[in-house]
Amino acid sequence: MTDAWGPPAQGRPPRRQGANPRTVAWVIAGITVAVVLVRLHRITKAEVLIFLAIVPSVILHEVSHGAVALAFGDDTAKRAKRLTLNPIRHIDPFGTIILPALLVLSGLGAIGYAKPVPVNVARLRHPRNEGVVVALVGPFVNIVIAVACGLAYRTLVPGSTRIAALFSEPTWIQFLFFAGYVNVILAVFNLIPLPPLDGSAVLERLLPRRALPTYYRIRPFTIVVPLVIVLLFPRLLNDIFEPALREWGRLLGAGPTPF
């Protein structure tokens, strides 16, 4: 889940964002809880690897928004010092730690989000068209990561055992698999055309200008819809994810994934 795309902002200079002590505390607490749960055998190694894959994936997703916006003339993210891979600057306590941990533990999937990178659409040279590109680059990055991890896994693991022997492979090989799996889900989820997901930028671009004021009035009330779908309708999400995961399994040369 990422930024909401909407009416061009009249952008004020962003406040400088340092390492928020509260965020640091959440990170430490999250790591501590994870260690305790692992030692008590309450979570599996696979669940830990999935969670570890989510954090860098959502960070790269967010940074890509700011980087492409900068290329199109908006330096808001740069001035906010958000064009960095330092995870502390991007972690949202709920979206990056609590939500994915709850979903992984409950078996509902692997969805999370980082603190949205600020983008001032009004500063883009061609706001309506370039705003769509800025929005879609996040899922595109996730697709690139998924393909790269899938090809690496296919190259390193013999074809006859790519899935069956997954958990007997070294941990870093398993991480390649789960990183690819997580990024497939992140890409597909973010392409759903509902605010604040990136796919909503395409919906917004297709609307006629006269319909935009109404859309902007309605949009704040739809922001909770993706979260409701995740928590209350996981089967619907599975139906959305399944075709993409099936294609990713073919990329691996291993057929359907075991999840």
C-alpha positions in Angstrom: 0.0 0.0 0.0 1.4 3.3 -0.9 0.7 7.0 -1.6 -2.7 8.4 -2.4 -2.7 10.1 -5.8 -4.9 13.1 -6.1 -5.4 16.8 -6.8 -2.1 18.6 -7.4 -1.0 19.9 -4.0 0.1 23.5 -3.5 3.1 22.1 -1.8 4.7 23.6 1.2 8.3 22.7 1.8 8.4 19.4 3.7 9.6 19.3 7.2 12.9 17.7 7.8 12.4 14.1 8.7 15.0 12.5 11.0 14.9 9.3 12.9 11.8 9.5 15.0 12.5 8.1 18.4 9.0 6.5 18.5 9.7 4.8 15.2 13.1 3.5 16.5 11.3 2.2 19.6 8.8 0.4 17.4 11.6 -1.2 15.4 13.4 -2.4 18.5 10.1 -3.7 20.0 9.3 -5.5 16.7 12.7 -7.2 16.6 12.5 -8.2 20.2 9.0 -9.7 19.8 10.2 -11.6 16.7 13.2 -13.0 18.5 11.0 -14.2 21.4 8.4 -15.8 19.1 11.1 -17.6 17.1 12.7 -18.9 20.3 9.3 -20.1 21.6 8.6 -21.7 18.2 5.5 -19.6 17.7 6.5 -18.5 14.2 8.2 -20.5 11.5 11.4 -19.7 9.7 9.3 -19.1 6.5 7.2 -16.5 8.3 10.4 -14.7 9.5 11.8 -14.7 6.0 8.6 -13.4 4.5 8.5 -10.6 7.0 12.2 -9.8 6.4 11.4 -9.6 2.6 8.5 -7.2 3.0 10.5 -4.4 4.7 13.2 -3.8 2.0 10.6 -4.4 -0.8 8.2 -1.7 0.4 11.1 0.7 1.0 12.4 0.3 -2.6 8.8 0.7 -3.8 8.5 4.0 -2.0 11.9 5.3 -2.9 11.2 4.6 -6.6 8.2 7.0 -6.4 10.3 9.8 -5.2 13.2 9.1 -7.6 10.9 9.2 -10.7 9.1 12.3 -9.4 12.6 14.0 -9.1 13.3 13.0 -12.7 10.1 14.7 -13.7 10.8 17.9 -11.8 9.5 17.4 -8.3 12.2 17.4 -5.6 9.8 17.2 -2.7 11.1 13.7 -1.7 14.7 14.8 -2.0 14.2 17.8 0.2 12.5 15.6 2.7 15.5 13.3 2.7 13.4 10.4 1.7 15.5 9.3 -1.3 17.5 7.0 1.0 17.6 3.3 1.7 17.8 4.0 5.4 14.8 2.0 6.7 14.3 4.2 9.7 13.2 7.1 7.5 10.6 4.9 5.7 9.1 2.7 8.4 5.5 3.2 9.3 5.0 1.4 12.7 1.6 0.0 11.7 2.1 -0.6 8.0 5.7 -1.9 8.1 5.7 -3.8 11.4 2.3 -4.5 12.9 0.1 -5.2 9.9 2.5 -7.6 8.0 3.4 -9.3 11.3 -0.3 -9.9 12.1 -1.1 -11.1 8.5 1.9 -13.4 8.4 1.0 -14.9 11.8 -2.6 -15.3 10.8 -1.8 -16.9 7.5 -3.7 -14.2 5.5 -0.8 -13.1 3.3 2.1 -10.8 3.1 1.0 -7.2 2.7 2.6 -4.1 4.2 3.5 -0.6 3.4 6.1 2.0 4.2 5.6 5.7 5.1 4.5 7.3 1.8 7.2 9.3 0.1 5.9 12.8 -0.4 5.2 13.7 -4.0 3.8 17.1 -5.1 2.1 16.4 -8.4 1.8 20.1 -9.1 5.5 20.3 -9.5 5.7 17.7 -12.2 6.2 19.0 -15.7 3.1 17.3 -17.0 1.1 16.5 -13.8 -1.7 14.2 -15.1 0.5 12.0 -17.3 3.6 11.9 -15.3 1.6 11.4 -12.1 0.5 8.1 -13.5 4.1 7.1 -14.2 5.2 8.1 -10.7 2.5 6.0 -9.2 3.1 2.9 -11.3 6.8 2.8 -10.9 6.4 1.3 -7.4 4.6 -1.8 -8.6 7.0 -2.0 -11.5 9.9 -2.1 -9.1 8.2 -4.9 -7.3 7.8 -6.8 -10.5 11.4 -6.4 -11.4 12.5 -7.7 -8.0 10.1 -10.7 -8.3 11.5 -11.6 -11.7 15.1 -11.2 -10.6 14.6 -13.3 -7.5 12.7 -15.9 -9.6 15.4 -16.2 -12.2 18.1 -16.4 -9.6 16.2 -19.1 -7.7 15.6 -21.0 -11.0 19.4 -20.8 -11.8 20.6 -21.9 -8.4 18.2 -24.7 -7.6 17.9 -27.9 -9.7 14.6 -28.1 -11.6 13.4 -31.4 -10.1 13.6 -30.0 -6.6 12.8 -26.3 -6.9 9.7 -26.5 -4.7 9.8 -29.8 -3.0 13.3 -29.2 -1.5 12.8 -25.5 -0.7 13.1 -25.8 3.0 16.3 -27.9 2.7 18.1 -25.2 0.8 20.4 -22.7 2.5 18.6 -19.8 4.2 19.7 -17.2 1.6 18.3 -19.4 -1.2 15.0 -19.6 0.7 15.0 -15.9 1.1 15.3 -15.5 -2.7 12.2 -17.5 -3.1 10.2 -15.6 -0.4 11.4 -12.2 -1.6 10.1 -13.0 -5.1 6.8 -14.3 -3.7 6.3 -11.2 -1.6 7.0 -8.8 -4.5 4.5 -10.6 -6.7 1.9 -10.0 -4.1 2.9 -6.4 -3.5 2.9 -5.6 -7.2 -0.6 -7.1 -7.8 -2.1 -5.6 -4.6 -0.8 -2.1 -5.4 -2.3 -2.2 -8.9 -5.8 -2.6 -7.6 -7.5 0.7 -8.7 -8.6 1.8 -5.2 -7.2 4.7 -3.3 -4.7 4.9 -1.8 -3.2 2.1 -3.9 -1.1 3.0 -6.9 -3.6 1.6 -9.4 -6.0 4.4 -8.5 -3.7 6.8 -10.4 -4.8 5.0 -13.6 -8.4 5.3 -12.7 -8.0 9.0 -11.9 -6.2 9.6 -15.2 -9.1 8.0 -17.2 -11.7 10.1 -15.5 -12.8 13.2 -17.4 -11.7 16.5 -15.8 -15.3 17.4 -14.9 -15.6 14.2 -12.8 -12.4 14.9 -10.8 -13.9 17.2 -8.1 -16.5 14.5 -7.2 -13.8 11.8 -7.2 -11.6 13.9 -4.9 -14.6 14.3 -2.5 -15.3 10.6 -2.4 -11.7 9.4 -2.3 -11.0 10.0 1.4 -13.8 7.7 2.3 -12.4 4.8 0.2 -9.0 4.7 1.8 -10.0 2.0 4.3 -11.4 -0.2 1.6 -8.2 -2.1 0.8 -7.5 -2.8 4.5 -11.1 -4.1 4.9 -10.6 -6.4 1.9 -7.3 -7.7 3.4 -8.8 -8.4 6.8 -12.3 -9.5 5.9 -12.2 -11.0 2.4 -8.8 -12.8 2.1 -10.3 -15.3 -0.4 -11.0 -12.4 -2.7 -7.4 -11.4 -2.5 -6.3 -15.0 -3.1 -8.4 -15.0 -6.3 -6.6 -11.8 -7.4 -3.1 -13.1 -6.5 -3.4 -16.6 -7.9 -3.0 -15.9 -11.6 0.1 -13.8 -11.0 1.6 -16.4 -8.6 0.9 -19.1 -11.2 2.8 -17.2 -13.8 5.7 -16.6 -11.3 5.7 -20.3 -10.7 6.2 -20.9 -14.4 9.1 -18.5 -14.4 10.6 -20.6 -11.7 10.1 -23.6 -13.9 8.4 -25.3 -11.0 4.7 -25.0 -11.5 2.4 -23.6 -8.9 3.9 -22.2 -5.7 3.1 -24.1 -2.5 1.2 -21.2 -0.9 
